[in-house]
Amino acid sequence: MIATACQRASIPERPTRARLAGHLMRYRKLILVALFSFSGTLFPLGVGATSPGEADLPAARDRFQQAEWALAQGDMARFARLSASLKDYPLAPDLAIAALVRGLDQAQTSEVEALIAAQAGTAPGERLRRLWLGRLAREKRWTEYARLYVDNGSETRECLYRRALLNTGDAAAAFDGLADLYLTGGSLPDVCDPLFATWAQSESFNPDLVWRRIELALARGNNSIARFQGRYLPTAEQPWLDFRLAAGAKTSRFPTPPAGEHPRRARVIAAALADFATRQPDSALDLLAGRFSDLPPARAGLVHAAAGLALAQGGESARALAELDRLPPGAGSLTLQEQRLRAGLKLGAWQLLPAWISALPDKERRRAPWQYWLGRALEQTQDTGSPDPLSQAIAAYRRAADDRSLWGFLAAERLGIPKKIDHKAIPISPQRLQELLDSPRAARLRELAALERDVEIRREWREYSRALERAHQGEAQAIALREAAALAQALGFRIQAILILAKSGYWDDLELRFPLLHTDHVSGAARATGVPESWLLAIIRQESIFSPDAISPANAIGLMQLLPSTAREVARRLELAPPATEDLIDPALNIRLGSAYLAHLDKHFGGHDALATAAYNAGPTAVRRWLPQSPSQQPIAADVWIATIPYHETRAYVDRVLTYRVLYDHRLGHPLPMLSDLLAPVGPR
């Protein structure tokens, strides 16, 4: 279509930058008037914009592309004429924004702000906002910046907004909630540093925040970020920072803490000792019993727990459990408590697990995984004389079985009751859905689809959901997002429907969340490899959410997220020509190679679906490391093996894929599998 538009446009020679700026200045007002004079104002999204008749759309679409090309070539007279003929076209505002962006350095504040207001929540409108905010920040026009700011998840934008508030005299608002941004173990943009420096000099600042961020950074191995935070500490606390950094420097000797008292002495020493205990558990415990025996029990418990985890890794099971059990209830982070529980599962500490689970925060304790493990632990201890553990186990399983998840399904199997499926479509009336389908937003999206603008479609949905999140709170926000997901589904944007529905927290519409896409290719691959359709669909749903052109940071490509090297190796085994990287976005080829690779892994791991699934994510080498290493070792129960996979990402991956496999069997109309039949004990390699 672009080529056709070029041929019709009689495009002149590309003008110089200076000439183009002159053209833009001359025609901008004409363009804006032509686009918006029909309504007397810049129409806001959802108001005043009507689409051409169905028969007129192809012609309007063609003129729209001609207008884009004319603008790209600097033919502003032609651009203005074409734009004037498109005042009712759904994407007409995009032309006005594109023209304004081309000459943004010469733009007038009033016209920019008016267009941003009119097109707020659309991808072009928010692009214009982003570019204009960048200019305002460079020119330190803080009043205007604060007026036009909206939260889009950017840390840079938030810091600049808070600096704008500071520079316009509203320090209280600038610092309100700033700790939520500051407390991270990763880096933050440089533009945040002046904000934090001013905050550190204010009465609202507490050095405890600095120490919390130091620990977050050290936990992620970001020592340079931890050291950088010293600029926000009082001078008297600098030696304590040096001590803490020295303790985390992977040395074999524990450093000497500074002399004298310090308001955070116990916290800093305990954190340093716990860090040291991960490398030298015996030495750390000796120091805790001797030089640092005055640490409060809650602080000392962190050291005991860290030493226990290190001893468990070293194979000293009895000592490990004794130390882990010394973590007082309520002490330590949720991460530490979960690490203790997973170590207890791996070591078979069934008698200790109920108490450790009860020590979790209430919301976490009630989650299906821990209720399932509470049931398992109580089952294992029913012969120990504790009062009625079997009925308590049944009650825990019933609570877990109310969840639509791997652990809920396993609990249901333990009880011999049906798995919870309970599909419920999004609650939206036909009238409300029709209103959304008739809206200018839907018209925009239909036109972007007709023009095959996939990138713009993704941006449009992203800004739409952000706009809804900004405009609503609480239940009203959830309803608005659910309605947007229903609209996306009705328009055929299945991936966006899944992503937006997840933001709403509504999990019961299984037809929307687990679509049946590429089923011809999946069925063919299942017949060729023997891998069940539900397993392939579950892998695709988890890997790419059915996006054929998905590319991961590791360069995994397509529906089944294949690395090019893996794809070439599988193709060689299948006696196919080596695929080029760009070939992997083809659904048929991607599914053929991905299913063959999954079948290869399944065979390699003896038909154990959990091991093959883990290997698809982490690689077979890692999975082999996680198997019992000695032929004399007893096999590990598969549920325990899954729950104690060392990589958090792979643990969650196996959990989701097995869950999705059950749900896809339901969607395909197949009998639901017994997961216990798929999860044989995990034996030595």
C-alpha positions as CSV (number, residue, x, y, z in Angstrom):
1,M,0.0,0.0,0.0
2,I,2.9,2.4,0.8
3,A,4.3,1.8,-2.7
4,T,1.0,2.6,-4.3
5,A,0.7,5.8,-2.2
6,C,4.2,6.8,-3.3
7,Q,3.4,6.4,-7.0
8,R,0.2,8.6,-6.6
9,A,1.8,11.3,-4.5
10,S,4.1,13.0,-7.1
11,I,6.7,13.3,-4.3
12,P,9.1,16.2,-4.6
13,E,12.8,16.0,-3.7
14,R,13.4,15.6,0.0
15,P,13.7,19.1,1.5
16,T,16.5,20.4,3.8
17,R,15.8,20.5,7.6
18,A,15.5,24.3,7.5
19,R,13.0,24.2,4.6
20,L,11.0,21.4,6.4
21,A,10.8,23.5,9.5
22,G,9.5,26.4,7.5
23,H,6.9,24.2,5.8
24,L,5.7,22.9,9.2
25,M,5.4,26.4,10.7
26,R,3.4,27.6,7.6
27,Y,1.0,24.6,7.5
28,R,0.6,23.6,11.1
29,K,-2.3,25.9,11.8
30,L,-4.0,24.9,8.5
31,I,-3.6,21.2,9.3
32,L,-5.0,21.5,12.8
33,V,-8.0,23.6,11.6
34,A,-8.7,21.1,8.8
35,L,-8.6,18.2,11.2
36,F,-10.7,19.6,14.0
37,S,-12.8,22.5,12.8
38,F,-15.8,20.1,12.1
39,S,-16.4,19.8,15.9
40,G,-15.2,23.2,17.0
41,T,-12.6,21.7,19.4
42,L,-10.0,19.1,19.6
43,F,-12.2,16.0,20.2
44,P,-11.3,13.9,23.2
45,L,-11.1,10.2,22.9
46,G,-14.6,8.6,22.8
47,V,-16.3,11.9,22.0
48,G,-17.2,13.5,18.6
49,A,-15.1,11.3,16.4
50,T,-17.1,9.3,13.8
51,S,-15.8,6.9,11.2
52,P,-16.4,7.1,7.4
53,G,-19.0,4.7,6.1
54,E,-17.8,1.1,5.7
55,A,-17.5,1.5,1.9
56,D,-15.4,4.7,2.3
57,L,-12.9,3.2,4.6
58,P,-10.5,1.6,2.0
59,A,-10.3,5.0,0.2
60,A,-9.8,6.9,3.4
61,R,-7.1,4.3,4.5
62,D,-5.3,4.9,1.2
63,R,-5.4,8.7,1.6
64,F,-4.2,8.3,5.2
65,Q,-1.1,6.5,4.0
66,Q,-0.5,9.1,1.2
67,A,-0.7,11.8,3.9
68,E,1.9,10.0,6.0
69,W,4.2,9.7,3.0
70,A,3.7,13.4,2.1
71,L,4.6,14.4,5.6
72,A,7.7,12.2,5.5
73,Q,8.8,13.9,2.3
74,G,8.0,17.4,3.6
75,D,5.3,18.0,1.0
76,M,3.2,20.0,3.5
77,A,0.7,21.4,1.0
78,R,-0.3,17.9,-0.1
79,F,-0.3,16.7,3.5
80,A,-2.7,19.5,4.5
81,R,-5.0,18.7,1.6
82,L,-5.1,15.0,2.3
83,S,-5.5,15.7,6.1
84,A,-8.5,17.9,5.4
85,S,-10.2,15.1,3.6
86,L,-9.8,12.7,6.6
87,K,-11.4,14.7,9.4
88,D,-13.8,11.8,10.1
89,Y,-11.2,9.0,9.7
90,P,-10.4,7.2,13.1
91,L,-6.7,7.8,12.8
92,A,-6.9,11.5,11.7
93,P,-5.5,12.7,15.0
94,D,-2.4,10.7,14.4
95,L,-1.6,12.9,11.4
96,A,-1.9,16.1,13.5
97,I,0.4,14.6,16.1
98,A,2.9,13.4,13.6
99,A,3.0,16.9,12.0
100,L,3.5,18.5,15.4
101,V,6.3,16.0,16.4
102,R,8.2,16.8,13.2
103,G,8.5,20.4,14.3
104,L,8.3,20.1,18.0
105,D,11.1,22.6,18.6
106,Q,9.0,25.3,17.0
107,A,5.7,24.2,18.5
108,Q,3.6,26.5,20.6
109,T,2.8,25.3,24.1
110,S,-1.0,25.9,23.7
111,E,-1.3,23.7,20.6
112,V,0.8,20.9,22.1
113,E,-1.1,20.9,25.4
114,A,-4.4,20.9,23.6
115,L,-3.5,18.0,21.4
116,I,-2.1,16.0,24.4
117,A,-5.4,16.6,26.3
118,A,-7.5,15.6,23.3
119,Q,-5.6,12.4,22.6
120,A,-4.7,11.4,26.2
121,G,-4.6,7.6,26.5
122,T,-3.9,6.9,22.9
123,A,-0.4,5.8,21.7
124,P,0.2,8.9,19.6
125,G,-1.1,11.2,22.3
126,E,1.2,9.7,24.9
127,R,4.1,9.7,22.5
128,L,3.6,13.4,22.1
129,R,3.3,13.8,25.9
130,R,6.6,11.9,26.4
131,L,8.5,14.0,23.9
132,W,7.1,17.3,25.2
133,L,7.9,16.3,28.8
134,G,11.4,15.6,27.7
135,R,11.7,19.1,26.3
136,L,10.1,20.7,29.4
137,A,12.6,18.8,31.6
138,R,15.6,19.9,29.5
139,E,14.4,23.5,29.7
140,K,13.5,23.2,33.4
141,R,10.0,24.4,32.8
142,W,8.9,22.6,36.0
143,T,5.4,24.2,36.3
144,E,4.4,22.9,32.9
145,Y,6.0,19.5,33.6
146,A,4.0,19.0,36.8
147,R,0.8,20.0,35.0
148,L,1.2,17.6,32.1
149,Y,2.7,14.7,34.0
150,V,0.9,11.3,34.1
151,D,2.4,8.1,35.6
152,N,3.4,5.6,32.9
153,G,5.6,3.4,35.1
154,S,8.8,5.2,34.1
155,E,11.2,5.8,37.1
156,T,12.8,8.6,35.1
157,R,9.5,10.4,34.6
158,E,8.5,10.0,38.2
159,C,11.8,11.4,39.5
160,L,11.5,14.4,37.1
161,Y,7.9,15.0,38.3
162,R,9.0,14.9,41.9
163,R,11.8,17.4,41.1
164,A,9.2,19.5,39.3
165,L,7.2,19.5,42.6
166,L,10.3,20.5,44.5
167,N,11.1,23.3,42.2
168,T,7.6,24.7,42.4
169,G,7.6,24.7,46.2
170,D,5.6,21.5,47.0
171,A,8.3,19.5,48.9
172,A,5.7,17.6,50.9
173,A,4.1,16.1,47.7
174,A,7.6,15.5,46.2
175,F,8.6,13.4,49.1
176,D,5.2,11.7,49.8
177,G,5.6,8.0,48.9
178,L,9.2,8.5,47.7
179,A,10.4,5.5,49.8
180,D,8.5,3.1,47.5
181,L,10.6,4.3,44.6
182,Y,13.9,4.4,46.6
183,L,13.7,1.0,48.2
184,T,15.0,-1.3,45.5
185,G,18.0,-3.5,45.1
186,G,18.7,-2.3,41.6
187,S,19.9,0.9,40.1
188,L,17.7,4.0,39.5
189,P,18.1,6.6,36.8
190,D,20.7,9.4,37.4
191,V,18.0,12.0,37.3
192,C,16.8,10.7,40.6
193,D,20.0,11.5,42.5
194,P,19.3,15.3,43.0
195,L,15.9,14.3,44.3
196,F,17.3,11.8,46.8
197,A,20.0,14.3,47.9
198,T,17.5,16.9,48.7
199,W,15.2,14.4,50.5
200,A,18.2,13.2,52.6
201,Q,18.5,16.7,54.0
202,S,14.9,17.0,54.9
203,E,13.1,16.2,58.2
204,S,11.0,13.5,56.5
205,F,14.1,11.4,55.7
206,N,15.1,8.5,57.9
207,P,18.5,6.8,57.6
208,D,16.8,3.5,58.3
209,L,15.7,3.7,54.6
210,V,19.3,3.8,53.5
211,W,20.2,0.7,55.5
212,R,17.2,-1.1,54.1
213,R,18.3,-0.2,50.5
214,I,21.9,-1.3,51.3
215,E,20.6,-4.7,52.3
216,L,18.4,-5.0,49.2
217,A,21.3,-4.1,47.0
218,L,23.7,-6.5,48.7
219,A,21.1,-9.3,48.5
220,R,21.2,-8.9,44.7
221,G,25.0,-8.7,44.6
222,N,24.9,-4.9,43.7
223,N,27.8,-3.9,46.0
224,S,28.5,-0.7,44.1
225,I,24.9,0.5,44.5
226,A,25.1,-0.3,48.3
227,R,28.3,1.7,48.6
228,F,26.8,4.6,46.6
229,Q,24.1,5.0,49.3
230,G,26.7,6.1,51.8
231,R,26.3,9.7,50.5
232,Y,22.9,9.8,52.2
233,L,24.2,8.6,55.6
234,P,25.4,10.9,58.4
235,T,29.2,11.0,58.7
236,A,29.1,9.1,61.9
237,E,27.6,6.1,60.2
238,Q,30.1,5.8,57.4
239,P,32.4,3.4,59.3
240,W,29.4,1.1,59.8
241,L,28.8,1.1,56.1
242,D,32.4,0.2,55.5
243,F,32.1,-2.7,58.0
244,R,28.9,-4.0,56.3
245,L,30.5,-3.9,52.9
246,A,33.6,-5.7,54.1
247,A,31.4,-8.4,55.6
248,G,29.8,-9.0,52.2
249,A,33.1,-9.0,50.3
250,K,33.3,-12.8,50.2
251,T,36.3,-12.9,52.5
252,S,37.1,-15.8,54.9
253,R,37.4,-13.6,58.0
254,F,34.7,-11.6,59.6
255,P,35.6,-7.9,59.9
256,T,35.7,-6.1,63.2
257,P,32.7,-3.7,63.7
258,P,33.4,-0.1,64.7
259,A,33.8,0.7,68.3
260,G,31.0,2.4,70.3
261,E,27.3,2.3,70.2
262,H,25.1,2.8,67.2
263,P,21.3,3.0,67.0
264,R,21.3,0.3,64.3
265,R,24.2,-1.8,65.7
266,A,22.2,-5.0,66.2
267,R,20.6,-4.8,62.7
268,V,23.9,-4.1,60.9
269,I,25.9,-6.8,62.8
270,A,23.1,-9.4,62.4
271,A,22.9,-8.7,58.6
272,A,26.7,-8.9,58.3
273,L,26.8,-12.1,60.3
274,A,24.0,-13.7,58.2
275,D,25.9,-12.8,55.0
276,F,29.0,-14.3,56.5
277,A,27.1,-17.4,57.5
278,T,26.2,-18.2,53.9
279,R,29.9,-18.8,53.3
280,Q,31.2,-19.8,56.8
281,P,28.3,-21.2,58.8
282,D,30.4,-22.6,61.6
283,S,32.5,-19.5,62.1
284,A,29.4,-17.3,62.0
285,L,27.7,-19.5,64.7
286,D,30.9,-19.3,66.9
287,L,30.9,-15.5,66.6
288,L,27.1,-15.4,67.5
289,A,27.7,-17.6,70.6
290,G,30.7,-15.5,71.6
291,R,31.5,-11.9,70.7
292,F,27.9,-11.2,69.5
293,S,25.9,-13.1,72.1
294,D,24.0,-9.9,73.0
295,L,22.1,-9.8,69.8
296,P,18.3,-9.8,70.3
297,P,16.7,-13.2,69.5
298,A,15.0,-12.0,66.4
299,R,18.3,-10.7,65.0
300,A,20.2,-13.8,66.1
301,G,17.5,-15.9,64.4
302,L,18.5,-14.5,61.0
303,V,22.1,-15.7,61.5
304,H,20.8,-19.2,62.6
305,A,18.6,-19.4,59.6
306,A,21.4,-18.3,57.2
307,A,23.7,-20.9,58.7
308,G,21.0,-23.5,58.5
309,L,20.5,-22.9,54.8
310,A,24.3,-23.2,54.2
311,L,24.5,-26.4,56.2
312,A,21.6,-27.9,54.3
313,Q,23.5,-27.2,51.1
314,G,26.5,-28.9,52.5
315,G,24.5,-32.0,53.4
316,E,24.5,-31.6,57.2
317,S,20.8,-32.3,57.5
318,A,20.3,-32.6,61.3
319,R,22.4,-29.5,62.1
320,A,20.7,-27.6,59.3
321,L,17.2,-28.3,60.7
322,A,18.2,-27.4,64.2
323,E,19.5,-24.0,63.1
324,L,16.6,-23.3,60.8
325,D,14.2,-24.1,63.7
326,R,15.8,-21.2,65.7
327,L,14.3,-18.6,63.5
328,P,11.6,-17.0,65.7
329,P,8.0,-16.6,64.4
330,G,7.6,-13.4,62.5
331,A,11.4,-12.9,62.1
332,G,13.0,-12.6,58.8
333,S,11.7,-11.7,55.3
334,L,9.1,-13.7,53.5
335,T,11.9,-14.8,51.2
336,L,13.9,-16.2,54.1
337,Q,10.9,-18.0,55.5
338,E,10.1,-19.6,52.2
339,Q,13.7,-20.7,51.8
340,R,13.5,-22.3,55.2
341,L,10.3,-24.2,54.1
342,R,11.8,-25.4,50.9
343,A,14.9,-26.6,52.7
344,G,12.6,-28.4,55.1
345,L,10.7,-30.1,52.3
346,K,13.9,-31.2,50.7
347,L,15.2,-32.6,54.0
348,G,11.9,-34.3,54.8
349,A,11.3,-32.3,58.0
350,W,7.6,-33.1,58.1
351,Q,7.2,-32.6,61.9
352,L,8.7,-29.0,61.7
353,L,6.8,-27.9,58.6
354,P,3.4,-27.2,60.3
355,A,5.0,-24.7,62.7
356,W,7.0,-23.1,60.0
357,I,4.0,-22.7,57.8
358,S,2.0,-21.2,60.7
359,A,4.8,-18.6,61.1
360,L,4.1,-17.2,57.6
361,P,2.1,-14.0,57.2
362,D,-1.6,-14.7,57.2
363,K,-2.2,-14.0,53.6
364,E,0.8,-16.1,52.4
365,R,-0.1,-18.9,54.8
366,R,-3.5,-19.3,53.2
367,R,-2.2,-19.6,49.7
368,A,-2.8,-23.0,48.0
369,P,0.8,-24.2,47.9
370,W,1.4,-23.9,51.7
371,Q,-2.0,-25.3,52.5
372,Y,-1.1,-28.3,50.3
373,W,2.2,-28.7,52.0
374,L,0.5,-28.3,55.4
375,G,-1.8,-31.2,54.4
376,R,1.2,-33.3,53.3
377,A,3.1,-32.7,56.5
378,L,0.1,-33.5,58.7
379,E,-0.4,-36.7,56.7
380,Q,3.2,-37.7,57.3
381,T,2.9,-37.0,61.1
382,Q,-0.4,-38.8,61.8
383,D,1.4,-41.6,63.7
384,T,3.3,-39.3,66.0
385,G,0.6,-38.9,68.6
386,S,-0.4,-35.3,67.7
387,P,-4.2,-34.7,68.1
388,D,-6.2,-35.7,65.0
389,P,-3.6,-34.8,62.3
390,L,-5.6,-36.6,59.6
391,S,-8.7,-34.4,59.9
392,Q,-6.4,-31.3,60.0
393,A,-4.7,-32.6,56.8
394,I,-8.1,-33.0,55.1
395,A,-9.1,-29.5,56.1
396,A,-5.8,-28.1,54.7
397,Y,-6.3,-30.0,51.4
398,R,-9.8,-28.7,51.1
399,R,-8.6,-25.1,51.4
400,A,-5.9,-25.8,48.8
401,A,-8.3,-27.6,46.4
402,D,-10.4,-24.4,46.2
403,D,-7.6,-22.9,44.1
404,R,-7.3,-23.4,40.3
405,S,-3.6,-24.3,40.3
406,L,-1.1,-27.2,40.4
407,W,-1.3,-27.4,44.1
408,G,-5.1,-27.1,44.2
409,F,-5.3,-29.9,41.6
410,L,-2.9,-32.1,43.6
411,A,-4.9,-31.5,46.8
412,A,-8.1,-32.4,45.0
413,E,-6.5,-35.7,43.8
414,R,-5.5,-36.4,47.4
415,L,-9.1,-35.9,48.5
416,G,-10.5,-37.8,45.6
417,I,-12.7,-34.9,44.5
418,P,-13.1,-33.1,41.1
419,K,-10.5,-30.4,40.3
420,K,-11.8,-26.9,40.4
421,I,-12.3,-25.5,36.9
422,D,-15.3,-23.2,37.2
423,H,-15.2,-21.1,34.0
424,K,-17.1,-17.9,34.2
425,A,-17.1,-15.4,31.3
426,I,-16.3,-11.8,32.0
427,P,-19.5,-10.2,33.5
428,I,-20.4,-7.7,30.8
429,S,-23.8,-7.0,29.3
430,P,-24.3,-7.2,25.5
431,Q,-25.4,-3.6,25.5
432,R,-22.2,-2.4,27.2
433,L,-20.0,-4.5,24.9
434,Q,-21.8,-3.1,21.9
435,E,-21.1,0.5,23.3
436,L,-17.4,-0.4,23.4
437,L,-17.5,-1.9,19.9
438,D,-19.1,1.3,18.6
439,S,-16.6,3.6,20.3
440,P,-13.8,5.6,18.6
441,R,-11.3,3.5,20.5
442,A,-12.6,0.4,18.7
443,A,-12.6,2.2,15.4
444,R,-8.9,3.2,15.9
445,L,-8.0,-0.4,16.7
446,R,-9.8,-1.8,13.7
447,E,-8.0,0.6,11.4
448,L,-4.6,-0.2,12.9
449,A,-5.4,-3.9,12.3
450,A,-6.4,-3.2,8.7
451,L,-3.1,-1.4,8.2
452,E,-1.3,-4.3,9.9
453,R,0.4,-1.9,12.4
454,D,1.2,-4.6,15.0
455,V,3.6,-2.4,17.0
456,E,1.1,0.5,17.1
457,I,-1.6,-1.9,18.2
458,R,0.4,-3.1,21.2
459,R,1.2,0.5,22.1
460,E,-2.4,1.5,21.8
461,W,-3.6,-1.3,24.2
462,R,-0.8,-0.5,26.6
463,E,-1.8,3.2,26.8
464,Y,-5.5,2.3,26.9
465,S,-5.0,0.1,30.0
466,R,-2.8,2.7,31.6
467,A,-5.4,5.3,31.1
468,L,-8.0,3.1,32.7
469,E,-5.8,2.5,35.7
470,R,-5.2,6.2,36.1
471,A,-8.9,7.1,35.7
472,H,-10.3,4.5,38.2
473,Q,-9.5,3.0,41.6
474,G,-10.5,-0.2,43.4
475,E,-13.5,-2.1,42.0
476,A,-14.2,0.5,39.4
477,Q,-10.7,0.0,38.0
478,A,-11.2,-3.8,37.9
479,I,-14.5,-3.4,36.1
480,A,-13.0,-1.0,33.5
481,L,-10.1,-3.4,32.8
482,R,-12.4,-6.4,32.5
483,E,-14.5,-4.5,30.0
484,A,-11.4,-3.6,28.0
485,A,-10.4,-7.2,28.0
486,A,-13.8,-8.2,26.7
487,L,-13.5,-5.6,24.0
488,A,-10.1,-6.9,23.0
489,Q,-11.5,-10.4,22.8
490,A,-14.4,-9.3,20.7
491,L,-12.1,-7.4,18.3
492,G,-9.8,-10.5,17.9
493,F,-6.9,-9.1,19.9
494,R,-6.4,-12.3,22.0
495,I,-3.0,-11.6,23.4
496,Q,-4.0,-8.1,24.6
497,A,-7.2,-9.5,26.1
498,I,-5.1,-11.9,28.2
499,L,-2.7,-9.2,29.4
500,I,-5.4,-6.7,30.3
501,L,-7.6,-9.2,32.1
502,A,-4.6,-10.2,34.2
503,K,-4.3,-6.6,35.4
504,S,-8.0,-6.7,36.5
505,G,-7.4,-9.7,38.8
506,Y,-10.3,-11.6,37.2
507,W,-9.1,-15.2,36.7
508,D,-12.3,-17.1,35.9
509,D,-12.8,-16.5,32.2
510,L,-10.9,-19.5,31.0
511,E,-11.9,-19.2,27.3
512,L,-10.3,-15.8,27.2
513,R,-7.3,-16.7,29.3
514,F,-6.5,-19.9,27.5
515,P,-7.4,-19.5,23.8
516,L,-7.3,-22.3,21.3
517,L,-5.0,-20.8,18.7
518,H,-2.8,-22.5,16.0
519,T,-4.6,-25.7,16.8
520,D,-4.0,-27.2,13.3
521,H,-0.3,-26.9,13.7
522,V,-0.5,-28.1,17.3
523,S,-2.6,-31.1,16.4
524,G,-0.2,-32.1,13.6
525,A,2.8,-31.7,15.9
526,A,1.1,-33.8,18.6
527,R,0.5,-36.6,16.1
528,A,4.1,-36.4,14.8
529,T,5.8,-36.4,18.2
530,G,3.4,-38.1,20.6
531,V,3.4,-35.0,22.8
532,P,-0.1,-34.2,24.0
533,E,-1.8,-31.2,22.5
534,S,-2.6,-29.8,25.9
535,W,1.1,-29.9,26.9
536,L,2.1,-28.1,23.7
537,L,-0.6,-25.4,24.2
538,A,0.5,-25.0,27.8
539,I,4.1,-24.4,26.8
540,I,3.1,-21.9,24.1
541,R,0.8,-20.1,26.5
542,Q,3.5,-19.8,29.1
543,E,6.4,-19.0,26.6
544,S,4.8,-16.4,24.4
545,I,1.1,-16.0,25.1
546,F,0.6,-17.0,21.5
547,S,2.6,-14.1,20.0
548,P,4.4,-15.5,16.9
549,D,6.9,-12.7,16.8
550,A,7.8,-12.7,20.5
551,I,11.6,-12.3,21.2
552,S,13.1,-12.8,24.6
553,P,16.1,-10.9,26.0
554,A,18.0,-14.2,25.5
555,N,17.0,-14.1,21.8
556,A,14.5,-17.0,22.1
557,I,12.0,-16.5,19.2
558,G,8.4,-17.3,18.4
559,L,5.5,-19.2,19.8
560,M,7.6,-21.8,21.6
561,Q,10.6,-19.4,22.2
562,L,13.3,-21.3,20.5
563,L,16.9,-20.2,20.6
564,P,18.3,-20.2,17.0
565,S,21.0,-22.7,18.0
566,T,18.5,-25.1,19.4
567,A,16.2,-24.7,16.4
568,R,19.2,-25.5,14.1
569,E,20.1,-28.6,16.1
570,V,16.5,-29.9,16.1
571,A,16.2,-29.2,12.3
572,R,19.4,-31.2,11.8
573,R,17.9,-34.2,13.7
574,L,14.7,-33.9,11.6
575,E,16.8,-33.7,8.4
576,L,15.5,-30.2,7.6
577,A,17.3,-27.2,6.2
578,P,18.8,-25.1,9.0
579,P,16.3,-22.3,9.7
580,A,17.3,-18.7,9.6
581,T,16.5,-16.7,12.7
582,E,13.6,-14.8,11.0
583,D,12.1,-18.2,9.9
584,L,11.3,-18.9,13.5
585,I,8.4,-16.5,13.7
586,D,6.5,-18.8,11.3
587,P,4.0,-20.6,13.6
588,A,4.1,-23.9,11.6
589,L,7.9,-24.2,11.7
590,N,8.2,-22.9,15.2
591,I,5.7,-25.4,16.6
592,R,7.2,-28.3,14.5
593,L,10.7,-27.6,15.9
594,G,9.5,-26.8,19.4
595,S,7.4,-29.9,19.7
596,A,10.2,-32.1,18.4
597,Y,12.6,-30.5,21.0
598,L,10.1,-31.1,23.8
599,A,9.6,-34.8,22.7
600,H,13.4,-35.2,22.7
601,L,13.7,-33.8,26.3
602,D,10.8,-36.1,27.4
603,K,12.6,-39.1,26.0
604,H,15.9,-38.0,27.5
605,F,14.3,-37.8,31.0
606,G,12.6,-41.1,30.7
607,G,9.1,-39.8,29.9
608,H,9.0,-37.7,33.1
609,D,6.9,-34.7,32.1
610,A,8.0,-32.5,35.0
611,L,11.7,-33.0,34.3
612,A,11.2,-32.4,30.6
613,T,9.2,-29.2,31.3
614,A,11.9,-27.9,33.6
615,A,14.5,-28.7,31.0
616,Y,12.6,-26.8,28.4
617,N,13.0,-23.7,30.6
618,A,16.4,-24.2,32.3
619,G,18.2,-26.6,29.9
620,P,18.9,-30.3,30.4
621,T,22.3,-29.7,32.1
622,A,20.7,-27.8,35.0
623,V,18.0,-30.4,35.4
624,R,20.5,-33.2,35.6
625,R,22.3,-31.3,38.4
626,W,19.0,-31.2,40.4
627,L,18.5,-35.0,40.3
628,P,19.7,-37.3,43.1
629,Q,23.3,-37.8,42.3
630,S,24.0,-41.2,43.8
631,P,22.4,-44.6,42.8
632,S,21.9,-45.3,46.5
633,Q,19.8,-42.2,47.1
634,Q,16.1,-42.7,47.5
635,P,13.9,-41.2,44.7
636,I,12.3,-37.8,45.6
637,A,8.5,-37.4,45.5
638,A,7.8,-35.3,42.3
639,D,5.8,-32.7,44.1
640,V,8.8,-32.2,46.5
641,W,11.2,-32.0,43.6
642,I,9.1,-29.4,41.8
643,A,8.7,-27.3,45.0
644,T,12.5,-27.3,45.6
645,I,13.8,-26.5,42.1
646,P,16.7,-24.1,42.9
647,Y,15.8,-21.6,40.2
648,H,12.7,-19.5,41.1
649,E,11.9,-18.9,37.4
650,T,12.0,-22.6,36.6
651,R,10.0,-23.6,39.7
652,A,7.3,-21.1,38.7
653,Y,7.5,-22.2,35.1
654,V,6.9,-25.9,35.9
655,D,4.1,-25.0,38.2
656,R,2.3,-22.9,35.6
657,V,2.8,-25.3,32.7
658,L,1.4,-28.2,34.6
659,T,-1.6,-26.1,35.7
660,Y,-2.2,-24.9,32.1
661,R,-2.0,-28.4,30.8
662,V,-5.0,-29.4,32.9
663,L,-6.9,-26.3,31.8
664,Y,-6.1,-27.0,28.1
665,D,-7.3,-30.5,28.4
666,H,-10.6,-29.0,29.7
667,R,-10.6,-26.5,26.8
668,L,-10.1,-29.3,24.3
669,G,-12.8,-31.4,25.8
670,H,-10.4,-34.1,26.9
671,P,-10.7,-36.0,30.2
672,L,-8.7,-34.2,32.9
673,P,-5.3,-35.9,33.5
674,M,-4.4,-37.3,36.9
675,L,-1.3,-35.3,37.7
676,S,-0.2,-38.0,40.1
677,D,0.1,-40.3,37.1
678,L,2.4,-37.8,35.3
679,L,4.5,-37.1,38.4
680,A,6.4,-40.3,39.2
681,P,9.1,-40.1,41.9
682,V,12.3,-38.5,40.6
683,G,15.2,-41.0,40.8
684,P,19.0,-40.7,40.3
685,R,20.3,-39.4,37.0
